[in-house]
Amino acid sequence: MGRLDGYAALVTGGGKGIGRAVVDRFVAEGARVCVLVRAQADLDDLVATHGDLVTGVIGDVRNWDDNVAAVAQTVNRFGKLDVLVPNAGVYDFSDPFESIQGADMTERYRQLFDVNVLGYLLAARAAVDELRKAEGSIVFTLSSSSYYAGGGGTLYVSSKHALVGTVRQLAYELAPEIRVNAVAPGGTRTGLGGLPGDERALADLDGFEAMVARNVPLGFLSEPEDHAGLYVTLASRSESRFVTSEIIRSDGGIQVRGRSRKKTKT
Ligand SMILES: NC(=O)c1ccc[n+]([C@@H]2O[C@H](COP(=O)([O-])OP(=O)(O)OC[C@H]3O[C@@H](n4cnc5c(N)ncnc54)[C@H](O)[C@@H]3O)[C@@H](O)[C@H]2O)c1
């Protein structure tokens, strides 16, 4: 018996990284999963691995119609929607605030917030009727940057802080039918990418692994699979029936250590 036997889920950005690990784990626990992904190759790979236990829509989380299509695809293929995992995100590679020209701020803000915040709101809005019917739940991907400075730049950190409010307000408004929770990973070995035109990937950055290992009490860079079981726990009605507005940190224990100082006062 899997912990999610018979569940139908939708994961945005489920083709790579943490989202992919959640899809793999959900399937292993008995769920059928739809993804909203940008690349056909990601969907092809999922289908090659999991066959008709997965399906997907190629699209962009910033687009309302794509979110509606992903919910419809889930329900058409699997009959219902029990769990939504808004997860697709982009990073700002800790660009210092003062490196962003004032004239560029609006554009940069929109590029990042439209994926990291608006994309989550659109997914939740598109899914809410089906989640209510199924008495299901939302499990958002947040971040250690939802709590701490220094793990990203001002745009990324403020976008992830905004999602704490999103979890709380939706947990309040959508109860009692829909539970709303989140997992907040810390540094994870993924190809998390940046804004348009930025070819960098988080885990390829020189020193990233050592920096994370140095900064967390548990002393290592996590893998996407390290977080996936927590999504299962929060999604499961039997394991988390009385849990909403909870954010589980999966970050190596940053809260008992904090980050190192950025500059020393001279
Ligand atoms: N890697 C880390 O250290 C880390 C830590 C904490 C939180 N997170 C968060 O985890 C989530 C997943 O990131 P990841 O690290 O697995 O990186 P990833 O790049 O492997 O996964 C992100 C996915 O989002 C997709 N995506 C980006 N923009 C999109 C758009 N407009 N429409 C549809 N899909 C889009 C990408 O194609 C990719 O598949 C993000 O929200 C990220 O902020 C990552």
The ligand as a MOL file (V3000), in Angstrom:
LIG
                    3D

  0  0  0     0  0            999 V3000
M  V30 BEGIN CTAB
M  V30 COUNTS 44 48 0 0 0
M  V30 BEGIN ATOM
M  V30 1 N 17.5410 24.4170 -5.6600 0
M  V30 2 C 17.4800 25.0310 -4.4940 0
M  V30 3 O 18.5040 25.2090 -3.7850 0
M  V30 4 C 16.1410 25.4980 -3.9720 0
M  V30 5 C 16.0360 25.8160 -2.6110 0
M  V30 6 C 14.8240 26.2460 -2.1080 0
M  V30 7 C 13.7240 26.3530 -2.9410 0
M  V30 8 N 13.8350 26.0480 -4.2690 0 CHG=1
M  V30 9 C 12.6370 26.1960 -5.0850 0
M  V30 10 O 12.2910 24.9350 -5.6180 0
M  V30 11 C 11.4700 25.1380 -6.7710 0
M  V30 12 C 11.9560 24.1980 -7.8560 0
M  V30 13 O 13.2680 24.6010 -8.2540 0
M  V30 14 P 14.4720 23.5740 -8.4860 0
M  V30 15 O 15.5550 23.9700 -7.5830 0
M  V30 16 O 13.9700 22.2010 -8.4910 0 CHG=-1
M  V30 17 O 14.9710 24.0320 -9.9350 0
M  V30 18 P 14.6940 23.4400 -11.3880 0
M  V30 19 O 15.1550 24.4630 -12.3660 0
M  V30 20 O 15.2320 22.0600 -11.4800 0
M  V30 21 O 13.1110 23.3520 -11.4260 0
M  V30 22 C 12.3310 24.4870 -11.6920 0
M  V30 23 C 11.3800 24.1290 -12.7890 0
M  V30 24 O 10.5230 25.2500 -13.0170 0
M  V30 25 C 10.3520 25.3590 -14.4010 0
M  V30 26 N 9.9350 26.7000 -14.7760 0
M  V30 27 C 10.6120 27.8720 -14.6180 0
M  V30 28 N 9.8900 28.8780 -15.1200 0
M  V30 29 C 8.7340 28.3420 -15.5920 0
M  V30 30 C 7.5960 28.8710 -16.2230 0
M  V30 31 N 7.4850 30.1810 -16.4870 0
M  V30 32 N 6.5910 28.0210 -16.5550 0
M  V30 33 C 6.6880 26.6910 -16.3160 0
M  V30 34 N 7.7520 26.1320 -15.7240 0
M  V30 35 C 8.7560 26.9570 -15.3700 0
M  V30 36 C 11.7020 25.0080 -14.9940 0
M  V30 37 O 11.5750 24.6620 -16.3720 0
M  V30 38 C 12.1080 23.8260 -14.1090 0
M  V30 39 O 11.6200 22.6140 -14.6350 0
M  V30 40 C 11.5730 26.6160 -7.1080 0
M  V30 41 O 10.3830 27.2570 -6.6870 0
M  V30 42 C 12.7640 27.0890 -6.2930 0
M  V30 43 O 12.6830 28.4470 -5.9900 0
M  V30 44 C 15.0230 25.6150 -4.7900 0
M  V30 END ATOM
M  V30 BEGIN BOND
M  V30 1 1 1 2
M  V30 2 2 2 3
M  V30 3 1 2 4
M  V30 4 1 4 5
M  V30 5 2 4 44
M  V30 6 2 5 6
M  V30 7 1 6 7
M  V30 8 2 7 8
M  V30 9 1 8 9
M  V30 10 1 8 44
M  V30 11 1 9 10
M  V30 12 1 9 42
M  V30 13 1 10 11
M  V30 14 1 11 12
M  V30 15 1 11 40
M  V30 16 1 12 13
M  V30 17 1 13 14
M  V30 18 2 14 15
M  V30 19 1 14 16
M  V30 20 1 14 17
M  V30 21 1 17 18
M  V30 22 2 18 19
M  V30 23 1 18 20
M  V30 24 1 18 21
M  V30 25 1 21 22
M  V30 26 1 22 23
M  V30 27 1 23 24
M  V30 28 1 23 38
M  V30 29 1 24 25
M  V30 30 1 25 26
M  V30 31 1 25 36
M  V30 32 1 26 27
M  V30 33 1 26 35
M  V30 34 2 27 28
M  V30 35 1 28 29
M  V30 36 1 29 30
M  V30 37 2 29 35
M  V30 38 1 30 31
M  V30 39 2 30 32
M  V30 40 1 32 33
M  V30 41 2 33 34
M  V30 42 1 34 35
M  V30 43 1 36 37
M  V30 44 1 36 38
M  V30 45 1 38 39
M  V30 46 1 40 41
M  V30 47 1 40 42
M  V30 48 1 42 43
M  V30 END BOND
M  V30 END CTAB
M  END
